Amino acid sequence: MIEIKVPAIGESINEVTLLKWTKKEGEYVNRDEVIAELESEKATFEVNAEKAGILKRMAAEGDTLHIGDIMASIDETAVKPETPIVAAAAETTATTAVKTSTVPSQAPVVAVSNDIKATPVASAIIADKKVNPSDIQASGVGGKIMKQDVLEALNHPGKKAFAGVELYSRNTRQEKMSSLRKTISRRLVESKNTTAMLTTFNEVDMGRIMDIRKQFKDKFKESHGVNLGFMSFFAKACAIALGEWPSVNAYIDGDQILYHDYADISIAVSTPRGLTVPVIRNVESLSMAEIEKEVIVLAGKARDSKLTAEDLQGGTFTITNGGVFGSLMSTPIINIPQSAILGMHKIQERPMAVNGQVQIRPMMYLALSYDHRIIDGRESVSFLVRVKELLEQPELLLMGKDPVKTLLEL
């Protein structure tokens, strides 16, 4: 019998949460198969089977475990069960027969989408009264709409309870905070309480960048295998501006100021479990295509909960984009121990005065939150103005024979 212990993840991490088991109790697992996912205060990690055998789980999902705790055991002496090929084939045949026999019943007798699960009577009322199915609270098994559900919706037009509860409910629910959510909570409060945070604003005309993307997007993807997004322009512009205004790229370390002669830019990524901030290393040394590839890799890892502690450590500056959710303006919170964070926002067409003429331009508000203890007003405003200048004149990002084409490596 082999014991599976909670692995050491990082120097400062003492406990983790068992997020979920990916293998069932008593299931035969192969060597190196993923059997569980653990969540620390920084990221999610997988636990692999050290040997092949029968799995015995010794902790439940949601349990808090300490480093070195035994979470499972594997009986490596167990014989691997044979694959029930015949049974599987019979099951497939039976399933096919069931599907075949049920095909005729899928044809609706009333004008209701096949995607909507409802009883025949409920479907008839929905079609007759032209009720929007999304306004109906289903009470049947598997989310099926019953006759009484439709009648309730008709009797209470414009009223819709929260999912899973009835109208006029006063229900409350408690849910344990995940390790990641507790860390987010602690760090945000710490940032507010330990920095002299201030936010300065500006706006940028995104017309030139949008024109470049429209002109070169197909060729860029053909050449590099990735789409040309906004993040590469913003990351590159920030890297240049950080080199010109080094205090924006610095930390306070006790009574010392730690300057960084490189730009490790953290990119805020929203996931179902909370906000994570993976880091793109040495942005000043990367091409536009390399930045876009890094963004795709990190976003994918964040979405699939595959980020490692290394992916999240060491950023010198952060970019967050509330515009993807429709935010027009915000005041982002500094990602300590960093000293500044740039907030991108929604691109919105607005009337602007251009050379004495009113033109409709695609505009974006920019917000720079910074620690006033280390960054003065002149530096913060000048940094943001420089970023604006680089975004409105992308050819300034790189000088060459054909600036735009050289920048995109076309």
GIRA-V999871 format. One record per residue. N is the residue number from 1. RES is the residue in one letter. SS is DSSP state (@ for helix, = for strand, . for the rest). OMEGA is omega in degrees with one decimal (999 if undefined). NEAR is the number of other C-alpha atoms within 10 Angstrom. Layout:
n=N res=RES ss=SS omega=OMEGA near=NEAR
n=N res=RES ss=SS omega=OMEGA near=NEAR
This chain:
n=1 res=M ss=. omega=-179.8 near=14
n=2 res=I ss== omega=178.7 near=16
n=3 res=E ss== omega=175.8 near=16
n=4 res=I ss== omega=-177.0 near=22
n=5 res=K ss== omega=176.4 near=16
n=6 res=V ss=. omega=-175.7 near=19
n=7 res=P ss=. omega=173.7 near=16
n=8 res=A ss=. omega=-173.7 near=13
n=9 res=I ss=. omega=-179.7 near=16
n=10 res=G ss=. omega=-175.3 near=12
n=11 res=E ss=. omega=-173.6 near=6
n=12 res=S ss=. omega=-176.2 near=8
n=13 res=I ss=. omega=-177.2 near=13
n=14 res=N ss=. omega=-178.7 near=14
n=15 res=E ss== omega=179.7 near=20
n=16 res=V ss== omega=175.4 near=26
n=17 res=T ss== omega=175.7 near=21
n=18 res=L ss== omega=-173.5 near=24
n=19 res=L ss== omega=177.9 near=21
n=20 res=K ss== omega=171.0 near=16
n=21 res=W ss== omega=176.6 near=18
n=22 res=T ss=. omega=176.1 near=13
n=23 res=K ss=. omega=-176.2 near=16
n=24 res=K ss=. omega=174.7 near=14
n=25 res=E ss=. omega=179.3 near=13
n=26 res=G ss=. omega=-179.9 near=13
n=27 res=E ss=. omega=176.5 near=15
n=28 res=Y ss== omega=-179.0 near=20
n=29 res=V ss== omega=176.0 near=23
n=30 res=N ss=. omega=179.5 near=18
n=31 res=R ss=. omega=178.0 near=13
n=32 res=D ss=. omega=173.4 near=12
n=33 res=E ss=. omega=177.3 near=16
n=34 res=V ss== omega=-178.6 near=16
n=35 res=I ss== omega=-177.7 near=19
n=36 res=A ss== omega=174.1 near=21
n=37 res=E ss== omega=178.4 near=19
n=38 res=L ss== omega=178.0 near=25
n=39 res=E ss== omega=174.8 near=21
n=40 res=S ss=. omega=178.5 near=23
n=41 res=E ss=. omega=-177.3 near=19
n=42 res=K ss=. omega=-173.9 near=23
n=43 res=A ss=. omega=178.2 near=22
n=44 res=T ss== omega=-176.9 near=24
n=45 res=F ss== omega=178.5 near=21
n=46 res=E ss== omega=174.8 near=19
n=47 res=V ss== omega=-177.2 near=18
n=48 res=N ss== omega=176.4 near=16
n=49 res=A ss=. omega=-179.2 near=21
n=50 res=E ss=. omega=177.9 near=18
n=51 res=K ss=. omega=173.9 near=19
n=52 res=A ss=. omega=178.3 near=20
n=53 res=G ss== omega=179.8 near=23
n=54 res=I ss== omega=-177.0 near=22
n=55 res=L ss== omega=172.1 near=25
n=56 res=K ss== omega=-178.0 near=20
n=57 res=R ss== omega=-176.7 near=20
n=58 res=M ss=. omega=176.1 near=13
n=59 res=A ss=. omega=-178.1 near=15
n=60 res=A ss=. omega=177.0 near=13
n=61 res=E ss=. omega=-178.2 near=13
n=62 res=G ss=. omega=179.4 near=16
n=63 res=D ss=. omega=173.5 near=14
n=64 res=T ss== omega=-176.5 near=17
n=65 res=L ss== omega=176.2 near=19
n=66 res=H ss== omega=178.9 near=17
n=67 res=I ss=. omega=-179.7 near=15
n=68 res=G ss=. omega=177.3 near=13
n=69 res=D ss=. omega=177.1 near=15
n=70 res=I ss== omega=-178.2 near=16
n=71 res=M ss== omega=-179.7 near=19
n=72 res=A ss== omega=172.7 near=19
n=73 res=S ss== omega=-179.5 near=20
n=74 res=I ss== omega=175.8 near=23
n=75 res=D ss== omega=-176.3 near=18
n=76 res=E ss=. omega=179.3 near=19
n=77 res=T ss=. omega=-178.2 near=12
n=78 res=A ss=. omega=179.7 near=13
n=79 res=V ss=. omega=179.8 near=11
n=80 res=K ss=. omega=-178.8 near=14
n=81 res=P ss=. omega=178.5 near=8
n=82 res=E ss=. omega=178.6 near=6
n=83 res=T ss=. omega=-179.1 near=8
n=84 res=P ss=. omega=-175.4 near=9
n=85 res=I ss=@ omega=-177.3 near=9
n=86 res=V ss=@ omega=-179.0 near=9
n=87 res=A ss=@ omega=-179.9 near=10
n=88 res=A ss=@ omega=179.5 near=11
n=89 res=A ss=@ omega=179.2 near=11
n=90 res=A ss=@ omega=179.8 near=12
n=91 res=E ss=@ omega=178.7 near=12
n=92 res=T ss=@ omega=179.2 near=12
n=93 res=T ss=@ omega=-179.8 near=12
n=94 res=A ss=@ omega=179.6 near=12
n=95 res=T ss=@ omega=178.9 near=12
n=96 res=T ss=@ omega=179.8 near=12
n=97 res=A ss=@ omega=178.8 near=11
n=98 res=V ss=@ omega=179.7 near=11
n=99 res=K ss=@ omega=-178.5 near=11
n=100 res=T ss=@ omega=-177.6 near=10
n=101 res=S ss=@ omega=-177.0 near=10
n=102 res=T ss=@ omega=-178.4 near=11
n=103 res=V ss=. omega=-178.5 near=9
n=104 res=P ss=@ omega=-176.8 near=9
n=105 res=S ss=@ omega=-179.2 near=8
n=106 res=Q ss=@ omega=-179.8 near=9
n=107 res=A ss=. omega=-176.4 near=10
n=108 res=P ss=. omega=178.3 near=13
n=109 res=V ss=. omega=177.2 near=10
n=110 res=V ss=. omega=-174.8 near=14
n=111 res=A ss=. omega=176.7 near=12
n=112 res=V ss=. omega=-177.1 near=19
n=113 res=S ss=. omega=177.4 near=13
n=114 res=N ss=. omega=-179.9 near=10
n=115 res=D ss=. omega=-176.9 near=7
n=116 res=I ss=. omega=178.5 near=13
n=117 res=K ss=. omega=-178.2 near=19
n=118 res=A ss== omega=175.7 near=23
n=119 res=T ss=. omega=-179.6 near=13
n=120 res=P ss=@ omega=-179.2 near=15
n=121 res=V ss=@ omega=179.2 near=14
n=122 res=A ss=@ omega=179.2 near=20
n=123 res=S ss=@ omega=-179.6 near=24
n=124 res=A ss=@ omega=179.8 near=18
n=125 res=I ss=@ omega=179.0 near=17
n=126 res=I ss=@ omega=-179.0 near=23
n=127 res=A ss=@ omega=-176.8 near=15
n=128 res=D ss=@ omega=-175.7 near=12
n=129 res=K ss=@ omega=-179.8 near=10
n=130 res=K ss=. omega=179.1 near=11
n=131 res=V ss=. omega=175.8 near=16
n=132 res=N ss=. omega=-177.5 near=11
n=133 res=P ss=@ omega=-179.5 near=19
n=134 res=S ss=@ omega=178.7 near=9
n=135 res=D ss=@ omega=-176.5 near=16
n=136 res=I ss=. omega=177.1 near=21
n=137 res=Q ss=. omega=-176.6 near=24
n=138 res=A ss=. omega=179.5 near=21
n=139 res=S ss=. omega=-178.5 near=15
n=140 res=G ss=. omega=179.3 near=15
n=141 res=V ss=@ omega=178.8 near=9
n=142 res=G ss=@ omega=178.6 near=8
n=143 res=G ss=@ omega=179.9 near=12
n=144 res=K ss=. omega=179.0 near=16
n=145 res=I ss== omega=179.8 near=24
n=146 res=M ss=. omega=-180.0 near=21
n=147 res=K ss=@ omega=-177.4 near=20
n=148 res=Q ss=@ omega=178.7 near=15
n=149 res=D ss=@ omega=-179.8 near=19
n=150 res=V ss=@ omega=179.3 near=25
n=151 res=L ss=@ omega=177.4 near=14
n=152 res=E ss=@ omega=179.1 near=14
n=153 res=A ss=@ omega=178.8 near=18
n=154 res=L ss=@ omega=-179.0 near=17
n=155 res=N ss=@ omega=-179.2 near=10
n=156 res=H ss=. omega=-178.3 near=11
n=157 res=P ss=. omega=178.3 near=11
n=158 res=G ss=. omega=179.8 near=8
n=159 res=K ss=. omega=179.9 near=13
n=160 res=K ss=. omega=-179.2 near=16
n=161 res=A ss=. omega=173.7 near=13
n=162 res=F ss=. omega=-178.8 near=10
n=163 res=A ss=. omega=175.0 near=8
n=164 res=G ss=. omega=179.6 near=8
n=165 res=V ss=. omega=-179.1 near=13
n=166 res=E ss=. omega=175.9 near=12
n=167 res=L ss=. omega=179.3 near=12
n=168 res=Y ss=. omega=177.3 near=10
n=169 res=S ss=. omega=174.3 near=9
n=170 res=R ss=. omega=-175.0 near=7
n=171 res=N ss=. omega=172.2 near=7
n=172 res=T ss=. omega=-178.3 near=5
n=173 res=R ss=. omega=174.3 near=4
n=174 res=Q ss=. omega=180.0 near=5
n=175 res=E ss=. omega=-178.9 near=5
n=176 res=K ss=. omega=177.9 near=8
n=177 res=M ss=. omega=176.4 near=11
n=178 res=S ss=. omega=178.2 near=20
n=179 res=S ss=@ omega=-179.8 near=23
n=180 res=L ss=@ omega=-179.8 near=21
n=181 res=R ss=@ omega=177.5 near=16
n=182 res=K ss=@ omega=179.1 near=13
n=183 res=T ss=@ omega=177.6 near=14
n=184 res=I ss=@ omega=-179.6 near=17
n=185 res=S ss=@ omega=-178.0 near=12
n=186 res=R ss=@ omega=-175.9 near=11
n=187 res=R ss=@ omega=179.2 near=16
n=188 res=L ss=@ omega=177.8 near=14
n=189 res=V ss=@ omega=178.2 near=11
n=190 res=E ss=@ omega=179.0 near=14
n=191 res=S ss=@ omega=-179.9 near=19
n=192 res=K ss=@ omega=-173.7 near=14
n=193 res=N ss=@ omega=-173.7 near=10
n=194 res=T ss=@ omega=178.7 near=11
n=195 res=T ss=. omega=172.9 near=18
n=196 res=A ss=. omega=-169.4 near=15
n=197 res=M ss== omega=178.3 near=20
n=198 res=L ss== omega=-179.0 near=18
n=199 res=T ss== omega=174.0 near=22
n=200 res=T ss== omega=-173.3 near=15
n=201 res=F ss== omega=171.0 near=18
n=202 res=N ss== omega=176.4 near=14
n=203 res=E ss== omega=-176.1 near=15
n=204 res=V ss== omega=174.7 near=19
n=205 res=D ss== omega=-175.1 near=22
n=206 res=M ss=. omega=-175.0 near=20
n=207 res=G ss=@ omega=-177.4 near=15
n=208 res=R ss=@ omega=179.6 near=15
n=209 res=I ss=@ omega=179.3 near=17
n=210 res=M ss=@ omega=176.9 near=13
n=211 res=D ss=@ omega=179.5 near=11
n=212 res=I ss=@ omega=179.6 near=15
n=213 res=R ss=@ omega=-179.9 near=17
n=214 res=K ss=@ omega=-176.7 near=11
n=215 res=Q ss=@ omega=-170.5 near=11
n=216 res=F ss=@ omega=-172.2 near=17
n=217 res=K ss=@ omega=-178.8 near=17
n=218 res=D ss=@ omega=179.9 near=14
n=219 res=K ss=@ omega=180.0 near=15
n=220 res=F ss=@ omega=180.0 near=20
n=221 res=K ss=@ omega=178.0 near=13
n=222 res=E ss=@ omega=-177.3 near=12
n=223 res=S ss=@ omega=-170.9 near=13
n=224 res=H ss=@ omega=177.7 near=17
n=225 res=G ss=. omega=177.4 near=13
n=226 res=V ss=. omega=177.0 near=16
n=227 res=N ss=. omega=175.9 near=18
n=228 res=L ss=. omega=-177.5 near=24
n=229 res=G ss=. omega=178.4 near=17
n=230 res=F ss=. omega=-171.9 near=15
n=231 res=M ss=@ omega=180.0 near=18
n=232 res=S ss=@ omega=177.4 near=21
n=233 res=F ss=@ omega=-178.6 near=20
n=234 res=F ss=@ omega=-179.9 near=17
n=235 res=A ss=@ omega=-179.4 near=27
n=236 res=K ss=@ omega=179.1 near=26
n=237 res=A ss=@ omega=179.3 near=23
n=238 res=C ss=@ omega=179.8 near=28
n=239 res=A ss=@ omega=178.6 near=24
n=240 res=I ss=@ omega=-179.1 near=18
n=241 res=A ss=@ omega=177.8 near=22
n=242 res=L ss=@ omega=177.1 near=24
n=243 res=G ss=@ omega=-178.8 near=17
n=244 res=E ss=@ omega=179.4 near=15
n=245 res=W ss=. omega=-170.6 near=17
n=246 res=P ss=@ omega=-179.4 near=18
n=247 res=S ss=@ omega=177.8 near=23
n=248 res=V ss=@ omega=-177.1 near=26
n=249 res=N ss=@ omega=-173.5 near=29
n=250 res=A ss=. omega=174.6 near=22
n=251 res=Y ss== omega=163.1 near=21
n=252 res=I ss== omega=-179.2 near=17
n=253 res=D ss== omega=-175.1 near=9
n=254 res=G ss=. omega=176.2 near=7
n=255 res=D ss=. omega=178.9 near=6
n=256 res=Q ss== omega=171.9 near=8
n=257 res=I ss== omega=-177.9 near=12
n=258 res=L ss== omega=179.7 near=14
n=259 res=Y ss=. omega=179.1 near=14
n=260 res=H ss=. omega=179.2 near=16
n=261 res=D ss=. omega=177.1 near=14
n=262 res=Y ss=. omega=-178.9 near=17
n=263 res=A ss=. omega=170.7 near=26
n=264 res=D ss=. omega=-172.0 near=23
n=265 res=I ss== omega=177.1 near=26
n=266 res=S ss== omega=179.6 near=26
n=267 res=I ss== omega=-179.4 near=25
n=268 res=A ss== omega=-178.8 near=20
n=269 res=V ss== omega=178.4 near=19
n=270 res=S ss== omega=177.5 near=16
n=271 res=T ss== omega=178.4 near=13
n=272 res=P ss=. omega=-177.8 near=9
n=273 res=R ss=. omega=179.9 near=14
n=274 res=G ss== omega=-176.4 near=13
n=275 res=L ss== omega=173.3 near=14
n=276 res=T ss== omega=-174.4 near=22
n=277 res=V ss== omega=176.9 near=24
n=278 res=P ss== omega=-170.9 near=28
n=279 res=V ss== omega=169.8 near=25
n=280 res=I ss== omega=-174.3 near=23
n=281 res=R ss=. omega=173.1 near=19
n=282 res=N ss=. omega=-179.7 near=15
n=283 res=V ss=@ omega=-179.6 near=23
n=284 res=E ss=@ omega=-177.1 near=20
n=285 res=S ss=@ omega=-176.5 near=13
n=286 res=L ss=. omega=173.1 near=16
n=287 res=S ss=. omega=177.9 near=15
n=288 res=M ss=@ omega=-179.0 near=21
n=289 res=A ss=@ omega=179.2 near=22
n=290 res=E ss=@ omega=176.9 near=16
n=291 res=I ss=@ omega=-179.9 near=24
n=292 res=E ss=@ omega=178.8 near=22
n=293 res=K ss=@ omega=178.3 near=18
n=294 res=E ss=@ omega=178.7 near=17
n=295 res=V ss=@ omega=-179.6 near=20
n=296 res=I ss=@ omega=-179.0 near=14
n=297 res=V ss=@ omega=-177.2 near=13
n=298 res=L ss=@ omega=178.3 near=21
n=299 res=A ss=@ omega=177.8 near=22
n=300 res=G ss=@ omega=178.4 near=14
n=301 res=K ss=@ omega=178.5 near=16
n=302 res=A ss=@ omega=-178.9 near=25
n=303 res=R ss=@ omega=-177.3 near=16
n=304 res=D ss=. omega=-179.5 near=12
n=305 res=S ss=. omega=-178.9 near=20
n=306 res=K ss=. omega=-179.3 near=17
n=307 res=L ss=. omega=176.9 near=22
n=308 res=T ss=. omega=178.2 near=17
n=309 res=A ss=@ omega=-179.9 near=17
n=310 res=E ss=@ omega=179.5 near=12
n=311 res=D ss=@ omega=-171.6 near=20
n=312 res=L ss=@ omega=-173.1 near=18
n=313 res=Q ss=. omega=165.5 near=14
n=314 res=G ss=. omega=178.4 near=17
n=315 res=G ss=. omega=178.9 near=23
n=316 res=T ss=. omega=-177.9 near=27
n=317 res=F ss== omega=-176.6 near=28
n=318 res=T ss== omega=171.0 near=29
n=319 res=I ss== omega=176.1 near=23
n=320 res=T ss== omega=-175.1 near=21
n=321 res=N ss== omega=175.8 near=20
n=322 res=G ss=@ omega=-179.4 near=18
n=323 res=G ss=@ omega=180.0 near=18
n=324 res=V ss=@ omega=177.9 near=11
n=325 res=F ss=@ omega=177.4 near=9
n=326 res=G ss=. omega=-179.0 near=12
n=327 res=S ss=. omega=179.4 near=14
n=328 res=L ss=. omega=179.5 near=15
n=329 res=M ss=. omega=178.9 near=17
n=330 res=S ss=. omega=174.4 near=18
n=331 res=T ss=. omega=-176.5 near=17
n=332 res=P ss=. omega=-179.8 near=23
n=333 res=I ss=. omega=-177.8 near=23
n=334 res=I ss=. omega=177.7 near=26
n=335 res=N ss=. omega=-175.3 near=24
n=336 res=I ss=. omega=6.8 near=22
n=337 res=P ss=. omega=177.7 near=18
n=338 res=Q ss=. omega=-175.7 near=21
n=339 res=S ss=. omega=-178.1 near=27
n=340 res=A ss== omega=177.6 near=30
n=341 res=I ss== omega=178.6 near=29
n=342 res=L ss== omega=177.2 near=27
n=343 res=G ss== omega=172.0 near=23
n=344 res=M ss== omega=-177.9 near=26
n=345 res=H ss=. omega=-177.9 near=23
n=346 res=K ss=. omega=173.2 near=19
n=347 res=I ss=. omega=-176.9 near=19
n=348 res=Q ss== omega=178.5 near=16
n=349 res=E ss== omega=-180.0 near=14
n=350 res=R ss== omega=175.6 near=14
n=351 res=P ss== omega=-179.1 near=12
n=352 res=M ss== omega=175.2 near=15
n=353 res=A ss== omega=-179.6 near=11
n=354 res=V ss== omega=-178.8 near=10
n=355 res=N ss=. omega=177.2 near=7
n=356 res=G ss=. omega=179.9 near=7
n=357 res=Q ss== omega=176.6 near=9
n=358 res=V ss== omega=179.1 near=11
n=359 res=Q ss== omega=175.0 near=13
n=360 res=I ss== omega=-175.3 near=13
n=361 res=R ss== omega=175.9 near=18
n=362 res=P ss== omega=-173.2 near=18
n=363 res=M ss== omega=174.8 near=19
n=364 res=M ss== omega=173.1 near=21
n=365 res=Y ss== omega=174.3 near=20
n=366 res=L ss== omega=177.3 near=24
n=367 res=A ss== omega=176.3 near=22
n=368 res=L ss== omega=172.3 near=25
n=369 res=S ss== omega=-175.4 near=23
n=370 res=Y ss== omega=179.4 near=27
n=371 res=D ss== omega=-174.5 near=25
n=372 res=H ss=. omega=177.4 near=16
n=373 res=R ss=. omega=-174.9 near=11
n=374 res=I ss=. omega=-177.3 near=17
n=375 res=I ss=. omega=177.8 near=22
n=376 res=D ss=. omega=-179.4 near=14
n=377 res=G ss=@ omega=180.0 near=13
n=378 res=R ss=@ omega=-177.5 near=8
n=379 res=E ss=@ omega=-178.3 near=16
n=380 res=S ss=@ omega=-179.7 near=24
n=381 res=V ss=@ omega=-179.8 near=17
n=382 res=S ss=@ omega=176.9 near=15
n=383 res=F ss=@ omega=-176.9 near=23
n=384 res=L ss=@ omega=176.7 near=22
n=385 res=V ss=@ omega=178.1 near=18
n=386 res=R ss=@ omega=176.8 near=19
n=387 res=V ss=@ omega=177.5 near=26
n=388 res=K ss=@ omega=-179.1 near=22
n=389 res=E ss=@ omega=-179.1 near=16
n=390 res=L ss=@ omega=-179.5 near=22
n=391 res=L ss=@ omega=-179.3 near=24
n=392 res=E ss=@ omega=175.4 near=16
n=393 res=Q ss=. omega=-173.5 near=15
n=394 res=P ss=@ omega=178.7 near=20
n=395 res=E ss=@ omega=178.2 near=17
n=396 res=L ss=@ omega=178.7 near=15
n=397 res=L ss=@ omega=179.3 near=17
n=398 res=L ss=. omega=178.6 near=16
n=399 res=M ss=. omega=-179.8 near=12
n=400 res=G ss=. omega=-178.9 near=11
n=401 res=K ss=. omega=173.9 near=8
n=402 res=D ss=. omega=-169.5 near=11
n=403 res=P ss=@ omega=-175.6 near=15
n=404 res=V ss=@ omega=-179.1 near=18
n=405 res=K ss=@ omega=177.7 near=15
n=406 res=T ss=@ omega=178.4 near=13
n=407 res=L ss=@ omega=-177.8 near=18
n=408 res=L ss=. omega=-179.7 near=19
n=409 res=E ss=. omega=179.2 near=13
n=410 res=L ss=. omega=999 near=13
